[in-house]
Amino acid sequence: MDSYKLWIDNRDVDALGGETFATMNPATGVPLATLPRAKREDVDVAVASANKAFATWSRMDPNERARILWKVGELVMSKLEELARLEALDTGKPIANARLIDVPRTADTFFYFSGWATKLHGETIPVRGPMLNYTLREPLGVIGAIIPWNFPLLLAARKIAPALAVGNTVVIKPPEEASLTTLALARIMAEAGVPEGVVNVLTGYGEEVGAALVEHPGVAKISFTGGTETGKIIMRAAAGTLKRLSLELGGKSPNIVFADADVAAAASAAVTAAFYNQGELCTAGSRLLVDRAVHDQVLETVARGARALVPGDPLDAKTQMGPLISAEHRDKVLGFVKAGESEGAKREAGDPRPGGDAGYFVNPTVFSGVAEKMTIAREEIFGPVLSVIPFDSLEDAARIASATEFGLAAGVWTRDIGKAHMLAARLRAGTVWINTYNRFDAASPYGGYKQSGFGRENGRAVLDELTQLKSVWVALT
């Protein structure tokens, strides 16, 4: 079992209290790594380091910041196999997905935001009197970033790259269940030329490290991705220092299939929408809304597709489904399966667990006969459980889709482009996919409505979240 350290000032350091904790290999249930258990005093050190680094990094020639961030992307790609293997080991995701998606998209994020380092600017404003008025867009300071365990490498990049591009520094708290690729990314950034203190990594528990970051007066903003209930706790805790917040929270996304769609393509895509990354995806299409005219056809295809996804060793290139992140999370997901059955839904696919006790595996599960008020239709499961729900009209589909406290994403499948645009406008969701699902790009903004949070990541929009505007007045007479 490997041992790791905190990353502060571009070097390995022990937690001041000397405590450590173990993380588990999700595929085997045995210890994988030992990590330092950072606490409030470690947060103080990391934030002080980041504030010191901010004084120089924020004033660095933007062209030099751009060069460094581009170099990070190149180094990430040069270490693709190493990072993919580490991510698969740590999270349980299939290594094929890490190779194809997680690592290349991480590099793309640094490539994309390196370009913004030289392109963010203010404007001149015509005002009354003999005055020149112009604006400056300036970085905030230290960004506290808190990321979840489903895509730790990619989500670390989403928070770090834009923050650094505009001159901020970052203290990042990776998930206690899966911290290894965030630490690896920090080393890569140092190799690329990111100066000491610009990115510090603190491993530990949310109620200790995360809470201290949120409450710290030296942190200008918290960028959090995770559960809605934790997001509410962060909002309350951040009130004491009035720091900025971006919260990307839970989802219960509807994936809507009309009878006039390419039904075969929609049904096939629905399997991936629900079960990609073991369903551990905020935007998972976990509510499949199907026109009653094609309901049985779609249900049969989806159930067959789910049965074909056999969980296996995440390091095997042929594996399409890995284990869930932890025993606790596995048991939570299985609790939802039991709730679905006890409330009257019909399980069309998915024995609750594969045979044997090793690892945290759950078979892809499909339910039919799901009523809107059932637990599995309302609550975020964050696992491989799909509810198939019939509808009778566009109005019915829109109503069911909106009958949730969440608003992260939605999918619409139809050949009627007018219908698609009309429904996209009506859905209260931050992202709507039409005749596709789970498409992302560093250039396209991403975030939620309602209790799926606020603020945006990716694209030009995130730069407004990471800067502040200064108005400068100059008397001309």
C-alpha positions in Angstrom: 0.0 0.0 0.0 1.5 3.3 -1.1 1.8 6.3 1.2 1.1 9.9 0.0 1.6 13.4 1.4 0.0 16.8 1.2 1.2 19.1 -1.6 2.1 22.6 -0.4 4.6 25.0 -2.1 5.3 22.3 -4.8 6.6 19.8 -2.3 5.4 16.8 -0.3 4.6 17.6 3.4 3.0 15.7 6.2 -0.2 16.8 7.9 0.8 18.9 11.0 -1.1 16.5 13.3 0.6 13.5 11.8 -2.6 11.6 11.3 -3.3 9.5 8.2 -6.2 7.5 6.8 -6.5 4.6 4.3 -8.5 4.6 1.0 -9.8 1.4 -0.5 -9.6 -0.3 -3.9 -13.3 -0.3 -4.9 -12.8 -3.4 -7.1 -11.3 -5.6 -4.3 -12.3 -3.9 -1.0 -8.7 -3.9 0.2 -6.6 -0.9 1.2 -5.1 1.0 -1.7 -3.3 4.0 -0.2 -2.5 5.9 2.9 -3.2 9.6 2.9 -2.5 12.5 5.3 -5.5 13.6 7.3 -5.2 17.4 7.0 -7.1 19.6 9.4 -7.7 23.3 10.1 -4.1 24.1 10.9 -3.0 22.6 7.5 -5.6 24.7 5.8 -4.1 27.8 7.4 -0.7 26.9 6.0 -2.0 26.1 2.5 -4.1 29.3 2.3 -1.2 31.5 3.5 1.0 29.9 0.8 -1.6 30.5 -1.9 -2.1 34.1 -0.8 1.6 34.7 -1.0 1.8 33.1 -4.4 -1.2 35.2 -5.6 0.9 38.4 -5.3 3.2 37.2 -8.1 1.0 34.8 -10.1 -1.8 37.4 -10.6 0.8 39.9 -12.0 2.6 37.4 -14.2 2.6 38.2 -17.9 -0.6 36.5 -19.2 1.3 35.1 -22.1 3.5 33.2 -19.6 0.5 31.9 -17.7 -0.9 30.7 -21.0 2.4 28.9 -21.9 2.5 27.1 -18.6 -1.1 26.0 -18.7 -0.6 24.7 -22.3 2.4 22.8 -21.0 0.3 21.2 -18.3 -2.1 19.9 -21.0 0.9 18.4 -23.0 2.3 16.7 -19.9 -1.1 15.3 -19.0 -1.3 13.7 -22.4 2.2 12.4 -22.2 1.2 10.6 -19.0 -2.1 9.3 -20.3 -1.6 5.6 -19.4 -0.2 6.3 -16.0 -3.1 8.7 -15.1 -5.8 6.5 -16.6 -4.6 3.5 -14.6 -4.4 5.5 -11.4 -7.9 6.9 -11.9 -9.3 3.4 -12.6 -7.7 2.0 -9.5 -8.8 4.8 -7.3 -12.4 5.3 -8.5 -13.3 1.9 -9.9 -14.2 3.3 -13.3 -13.3 1.2 -16.4 -9.8 2.1 -17.6 -11.1 2.3 -21.2 -13.3 5.3 -20.1 -10.4 6.9 -18.3 -8.2 6.6 -21.4 -10.9 7.9 -23.8 -12.6 10.6 -21.7 -11.1 11.5 -18.3 -7.4 12.1 -19.3 -7.9 13.6 -22.7 -10.7 15.9 -21.5 -8.4 17.0 -18.6 -5.7 18.0 -21.1 -8.3 19.7 -23.3 -9.4 21.8 -20.3 -5.9 23.2 -19.8 -5.5 23.7 -23.6 -8.7 25.6 -23.8 -8.3 27.9 -20.8 -4.7 28.6 -21.6 -6.1 30.7 -24.5 -8.2 32.8 -22.1 -5.2 33.9 -20.1 -4.5 36.6 -22.8 -8.0 37.4 -23.8 -9.8 38.6 -20.7 -10.2 42.4 -20.7 -12.3 45.3 -19.6 -14.1 48.0 -21.6 -14.5 51.7 -21.9 -17.9 53.2 -21.1 -19.3 56.6 -22.3 -20.3 58.6 -19.2 -21.4 62.1 -18.5 -18.9 64.9 -18.3 -15.3 65.2 -19.3 -14.4 61.8 -17.9 -12.8 58.6 -19.1 -14.4 55.6 -17.5 -13.0 52.1 -18.0 -13.3 48.7 -16.3 -10.6 46.2 -15.2 -11.4 42.6 -14.7 -9.2 41.3 -11.9 -8.8 37.9 -10.2 -10.4 37.2 -6.9 -7.5 35.7 -4.9 -7.4 32.2 -3.4 -10.1 29.8 -4.7 -11.0 26.9 -2.5 -12.0 24.0 -4.7 -13.8 20.9 -3.4 -14.3 18.0 -5.8 -16.2 14.7 -5.7 -15.0 11.1 -6.3 -16.7 10.3 -9.6 -14.4 12.3 -11.9 -11.7 13.6 -9.6 -9.0 14.2 -12.3 -11.3 16.0 -14.8 -13.2 18.0 -12.2 -9.9 19.1 -10.6 -8.9 20.4 -14.0 -12.2 22.2 -14.5 -11.7 24.1 -11.3 -7.9 24.7 -11.5 -7.4 25.7 -15.2 -9.8 28.6 -15.5 -8.9 29.9 -12.0 -5.2 30.0 -12.9 -5.7 31.4 -16.3 -7.1 34.6 -14.9 -4.6 34.9 -12.1 -6.1 33.2 -9.1 -4.4 30.6 -6.9 -6.1 27.4 -5.7 -6.3 25.3 -2.6 -8.0 22.1 -3.6 -9.5 19.4 -1.4 -9.9 16.2 -3.4 -12.4 13.5 -2.3 -11.1 11.4 0.6 -12.2 8.3 -1.4 -10.2 9.1 -4.5 -7.4 11.7 -4.1 -4.5 10.1 -6.1 -4.9 11.7 -9.5 -5.4 15.2 -8.0 -2.0 14.8 -6.3 -0.5 13.5 -9.5 -1.9 16.5 -11.4 -0.3 18.9 -8.9 3.0 17.3 -9.6 2.5 17.6 -13.3 1.7 21.3 -12.9 4.9 21.9 -10.9 6.8 20.1 -13.7 5.1 22.5 -16.2 6.3 25.5 -14.3 3.4 26.4 -12.0 5.2 28.3 -9.2 5.2 27.3 -5.5 1.9 27.9 -3.7 -0.2 28.5 -6.8 -1.8 25.1 -6.4 -1.9 23.3 -3.0 -3.6 20.0 -2.4 -5.0 19.0 1.0 -6.3 15.4 1.5 -8.7 14.7 4.3 -12.4 14.7 5.3 -15.0 17.2 4.2 -16.1 18.1 7.8 -12.5 19.0 8.6 -10.6 20.2 5.5 -13.7 21.3 3.5 -15.3 23.1 6.4 -12.1 24.9 7.3 -11.7 26.1 3.6 -15.3 27.3 3.5 -14.9 29.3 6.7 -11.4 30.6 6.1 -11.2 34.4 5.7 -8.2 34.1 3.4 -10.3 32.2 0.8 -12.1 34.5 -1.7 -14.4 31.9 -3.3 -15.5 28.3 -2.9 -16.1 26.2 -6.0 -17.9 23.0 -4.9 -19.1 19.9 -6.9 -21.1 17.4 -4.8 -24.4 16.6 -3.2 -27.2 19.1 -2.7 -27.3 18.7 1.1 -23.6 19.4 1.4 -24.1 22.5 -0.8 -26.7 23.9 1.6 -24.2 23.4 4.5 -21.5 25.3 2.5 -23.9 28.2 1.8 -24.6 28.6 5.5 -21.0 28.3 6.5 -19.8 30.8 3.9 -22.1 33.5 5.1 -19.7 34.4 7.9 -17.1 35.7 5.4 -19.5 36.5 2.5 -17.2 34.7 0.1 -18.4 33.9 -3.4 -19.8 30.4 -4.2 -20.3 28.2 -7.2 -22.2 25.0 -6.4 -22.7 22.2 -8.9 -25.0 19.8 -7.1 -27.2 16.8 -7.6 -29.4 15.8 -10.4 -32.4 13.6 -11.4 -32.2 14.2 -15.1 -35.1 13.3 -17.4 -34.2 11.7 -20.8 -37.4 12.1 -22.9 -38.1 9.8 -25.9 -40.9 10.7 -28.3 -42.5 8.2 -30.7 -41.3 10.2 -33.7 -37.6 9.8 -32.6 -35.1 7.3 -34.0 -36.3 5.0 -31.3 -33.5 2.4 -31.7 -30.8 5.1 -31.4 -32.6 6.7 -28.4 -33.0 3.4 -26.5 -29.4 2.5 -27.1 -28.2 5.9 -25.9 -30.5 5.7 -22.9 -28.4 2.7 -21.6 -25.2 4.8 -21.7 -27.0 7.8 -20.3 -28.1 5.9 -17.3 -25.2 3.5 -16.7 -22.0 5.3 -17.9 -19.5 5.5 -15.0 -21.7 3.1 -13.1 -24.4 5.7 -12.9 -22.1 7.8 -10.7 -22.7 10.9 -12.7 -24.7 14.0 -11.7 -26.2 14.2 -15.2 -27.1 10.5 -15.5 -30.3 10.1 -17.4 -31.9 8.2 -14.5 -35.5 9.0 -15.4 -36.3 7.7 -18.9 -39.5 9.2 -20.0 -41.0 7.3 -22.9 -43.9 8.0 -25.2 -46.5 5.3 -24.3 -46.7 4.4 -28.0 -43.1 3.1 -28.0 -42.7 2.4 -24.3 -42.6 -1.4 -24.5 -40.1 -1.3 -27.4 -37.8 1.1 -25.6 -38.1 -0.8 -22.3 -37.2 -4.1 -23.9 -34.1 -2.6 -25.6 -32.9 -0.8 -22.4 -33.4 -3.9 -20.2 -31.5 -6.0 -22.7 -28.7 -3.4 -22.8 -28.5 -3.3 -19.0 -28.2 -7.1 -18.8 -25.3 -7.0 -21.2 -23.3 -4.7 -19.0 -21.5 -7.2 -16.8 -19.4 -5.5 -14.0 -15.8 -6.5 -14.1 -12.2 -5.6 -13.3 -11.8 -1.9 -14.0 -8.2 -2.5 -15.2 -9.4 -4.8 -18.0 -9.8 -2.8 -21.2 -13.0 -4.8 -22.1 -14.8 -3.9 -18.9 -17.7 -1.5 -19.3 -19.0 -1.4 -15.7 -16.8 -1.2 -12.7 -17.6 -1.1 -9.0 -19.1 1.7 -7.0 -16.8 3.9 -5.0 -17.3 2.4 -1.5 -19.1 -0.2 0.5 -21.2 2.6 2.1 -22.3 3.9 -1.3 -23.0 0.4 -2.6 -25.3 -0.2 0.3 -27.0 3.1 -0.2 -27.7 2.2 -3.9 -29.0 -1.2 -3.0 -31.3 0.5 -0.5 -32.9 2.4 -3.4 -33.3 -0.9 -5.3 -35.2 -2.3 -2.3 -37.3 0.8 -2.0 -38.2 0.6 -5.7 -39.4 -3.0 -5.2 -41.2 -2.3 -2.0 -43.1 0.7 -3.5 -44.4 -1.4 -6.4 -42.0 -0.9 -9.3 -41.1 -3.9 -11.4 -37.4 -4.8 -11.7 -36.9 -5.6 -15.4 -33.1 -6.1 -15.2 -30.4 -6.4 -12.6 -29.9 -8.8 -9.8 -29.0 -6.6 -6.9 -25.3 -7.7 -6.8 -23.0 -9.9 -8.7 -21.8 -13.1 -6.9 -19.1 -12.9 -4.3 -18.2 -10.4 -1.6 -15.1 -8.8 -3.1 -15.5 -5.2 -4.4 -18.4 -2.8 -4.4 -20.2 -4.0 -7.5 -23.9 -3.5 -8.3 -25.5 -4.7 -11.5 -27.3 -2.2 -13.8 -30.9 -2.2 -12.7 -34.0 -1.2 -14.7 -37.4 -0.5 -13.2 -40.7 -0.2 -15.0 -44.1 0.7 -13.5 -42.5 3.6 -11.8 -44.9 6.2 -10.4 -43.8 9.8 -10.1 -44.0 9.9 -6.3 -41.8 6.8 -5.8 -38.5 7.2 -4.1 -36.5 6.0 -7.1 -38.3 8.6 -9.3 -37.6 11.5 -7.0 -34.2 11.1 -5.2 -30.7 11.1 -6.7 -29.4 7.6 -6.5 -26.0 8.2 -8.1 -25.7 4.6 -9.1 -26.8 2.2 -11.9 -30.6 2.4 -11.3 -32.9 3.5 -14.1 -36.6 4.3 -13.8 -38.7 4.0 -17.0 -41.8 6.2 -16.9 -44.4 6.5 -19.7 -46.0 9.7 -20.9 -49.0 10.5 -23.2 -48.2 14.0 -24.7 -45.7 16.7 -24.9 -47.4 18.5 -22.0 -47.4 15.3 -20.0 -43.6 14.9 -20.7 -42.9 18.5 -19.7 -44.8 18.1 -16.5 -43.2 14.9 -15.4 -39.7 16.2 -16.4 -40.1 19.3 -14.3 -41.6 17.4 -11.3 -38.3 17.4 -9.4 -36.3 19.7 -7.2 -33.3 19.3 -9.4 -32.5 21.0 -12.7 -29.0 19.9 -13.9 -29.6 18.3 -17.3 -32.2 16.8 -19.6 -32.4 14.9 -22.9 -34.9 15.1 -25.8 -35.2 12.6 -28.6 -37.4 13.6 -31.5 -37.2 14.1 -35.3 -39.5 17.2 -34.9 -36.9 20.0 -34.5 -39.6 22.5 -33.6 -40.9 20.3 -30.8 -37.3 19.8 -29.6 -36.5 23.5 -29.4 -39.9 24.3 -27.7 -39.3 21.6 -25.1 -35.7 22.7 -24.6 -36.9 26.2 -23.8 -39.4 24.9 -21.3 -37.2 22.5 -19.3 -35.8 24.0 -16.2 -32.3 22.5 -16.6 -28.8 24.0 -17.1 -28.1 21.7 -20.1 -30.4 20.1 -22.6 -29.2 17.6 -25.1 -31.3 17.0 -28.3 -30.8 13.6 -30.0 -27.7 13.0 -28.0 -26.8 12.8 -24.3 -23.9 13.6 -21.9 -21.9 15.7 -24.4 -19.4 18.1 -22.8 -16.7 20.4 -24.0 -14.4 22.8 -22.2 -15.9 25.6 -24.3 -19.5 25.0 -23.3 -20.9 26.3 -20.0 -22.2 23.8 -17.5 -24.2 24.1 -14.3 -27.6 23.7 -12.7 -31.0 25.2 -12.1 -33.0 24.9 -8.8 -31.4 22.7 -6.2 -28.8 21.5 -8.7 -26.9 24.6 -7.8 -25.8 27.9 -9.3 -22.8 29.2 -11.1 -21.2 27.8 -14.2 -18.1 25.8 -15.1 -16.4 25.7 -18.5 -16.6 28.2 -21.3 -16.4 32.0 -21.2 -19.1 32.0 -18.4 -16.8 30.5 -15.7 -14.4 33.4 -16.0 -17.1 35.8 -14.7 -17.3 33.5 -11.7 -13.5 33.8 -11.0 -13.0 37.6 -11.5 -14.3 40.9 -10.2 -14.9 44.1 -12.0 -13.3 47.4 -11.1 -14.5 50.7 -12.5 -11.9 53.4 -13.0 -12.8 57.1 -13.5 -10.3 59.6 -14.9 -11.0 63.4 -14.9 -10.0 64.8 -18.3 -10.0 68.4 -17.3 
